Amino acid sequence: MGVYISQAEIETRIERTKLIQLTDDARTGDVNAAVVAAAITDAEGTFDSYARTRYTLPVPVTQKVKSICLDIAVFKLFERRASTKDGIFELKERAYDKAIKFLEAIAKGTAALDVPAAEETKTNPASADEVLSGSSRPSPFSDDNLRNF
């Protein structure tokens, strides 16, 4: 199972009959889950290889993260049966190229994901136990201040 995307999410982008055509090498008449898993692993690995220079991995799963990984995985699936007859491959290739271009911009620091960068998480780590504040003054809601209420 993928960290960022799943086969079910790929099936929202590729109708099931097309997914069978793209993955069913043994002609069983069903989606080859191993081929889909390999495309997911490849897509997420590609994503992580670009994102790791600026983000702590794995990044939170946001819509942008999912979209990039789905574009790459779908392209990888279509690439297995590349054909210029219907123009769909070129369409998926453009989406893939756009995703890679965005990831390159992330790695260069000219674009950002909608998640905290690694440096931000070092200086403001996520914590469910405390509220981070730039102020060192005591809380106005201490036990002593609230004792008479």
C-alpha positions, 0 to 999 in steps of 0.5 A: 500500500502506498504512503500517499496514494492507493489503487482505489485513487488511481481507479478514480482517474482511470476507468477499470476496463482501461486499468485492466488493459494497462496492467493485465499482462497474464490476460486474467481479465482483472487488474494486476494489483502488483503492477499498480503497486509498482506504479504507485511505488515508482511515483511515490519514490519519484515524489520523495526524491524531489521533496526530500531536499526541503521536506521531512518525509513522509510529507503530510498527505494533501490534495497537492501531494496526491495529485502529483503522485497520481499524475506520475503513477497514471503516466507510468501505467500508460507508459507500459502500453504507450501508443500514439493512436488515441492521443491519451498517452500524450495527454498523460505524458503532459501531466507527468511532465508538469508534475516533474517540472513542479517537483524540480521547482520544489527541489530548487526552492522556487516552489513549495508544497502545501505542507511545512518545510523541514526547517519549519518543522525543526523550529516549530515541531508538531505537538498535540501537547502544547501550544507554541508561542513566541512569548515567554510571559506567564499564562493569564489562565494559570491555576493561581489566576483562576482559583477564585473563579 
